[in-house]
């Protein structure tokens, strides 16, 4: 699928700070407050990273009533993590930090999947806009 506003077979585009971390067999998305709200309301939150030569990587988190556990899919330079809709609705309106799951790969290894709320940093960083992030649970405690 590709970004769009009304065409079938694409996802809505929005200004996004959607963060993706990939390390070995683990995928972690971090979503700001407005991204969590958008995921709950529209069922999808997506972003694209462009590369020289015209290539790009699309990545997204989507909520689906047909999903029973988190699952990841990769096709045509697009990474999708699909989450159970009921779990997304509960997570979005609770203090719960993350939705986690694992998926067995074809070779028997396991892919770890984590979608979490994005917290502000404990120490300010120059040039960072953290106004849409969740308050860090350790803020004001003196702990790092």
HUTASUL-V393725 format. One record per residue. N is the residue number from 1. NEAR is the number of other C-alpha atoms within 12 Angstrom. Layout:
N,NEAR ; N,NEAR
//
This chain:
1,24 ; 2,24 ; 3,25 ; 4,15 ; 5,12 ; 6,11 ; 7,12 ; 8,11 ; 9,11 ; 10,18 ; 11,28 ; 12,26 ; 13,25 ; 14,21 ; 15,15 ; 16,26 ; 17,28 ; 18,35 ; 19,29 ; 20,31 ; 21,20 ; 22,17 ; 23,13 ; 24,12 ; 25,20 ; 26,25 ; 27,34 ; 28,34 ; 29,38 ; 30,33 ; 31,40 ; 32,31 ; 33,31 ; 34,26 ; 35,37 ; 36,40 ; 37,24 ; 38,27 ; 39,40 ; 40,29 ; 41,19 ; 42,23 ; 43,29 ; 44,34 ; 45,43 ; 46,41 ; 47,33 ; 48,29 ; 49,21 ; 50,13 ; 51,11 ; 52,8 ; 53,6 ; 54,8 ; 55,13 ; 56,18 ; 57,24 ; 58,31 ; 59,39 ; 60,45 ; 61,44 ; 62,38 ; 63,37 ; 64,26 ; 65,18 ; 66,15 ; 67,19 ; 68,16 ; 69,24 ; 70,35 ; 71,34 ; 72,34 ; 73,23 ; 74,17 ; 75,13 ; 76,14 ; 77,19 ; 78,25 ; 79,31 ; 80,34 ; 81,41 ; 82,38 ; 83,39 ; 84,29 ; 85,27 ; 86,22 ; 87,30 ; 88,39 ; 89,25 ; 90,21 ; 91,27 ; 92,31 ; 93,19 ; 94,16 ; 95,16 ; 96,19 ; 97,27 ; 98,27 ; 99,37 ; 100,29 ; 101,27 ; 102,25 ; 103,24 ; 104,17 ; 105,15 ; 106,8 ; 107,9 ; 108,10 ; 109,13 ; 110,18 ; 111,26 ; 112,26 ; 113,34 ; 114,34 ; 115,44 ; 116,33 ; 117,36 ; 118,31 ; 119,25 ; 120,24 ; 121,22 ; 122,19 ; 123,16 ; 124,12 ; 125,10 ; 126,8 ; 127,6 ; 128,13 ; 129,14 ; 130,23 ; 131,16 ; 132,21 ; 133,26 ; 134,27 ; 135,20 ; 136,21 ; 137,20 ; 138,15 ; 139,16 ; 140,12 ; 141,9 ; 142,10 ; 143,11 ; 144,11
//
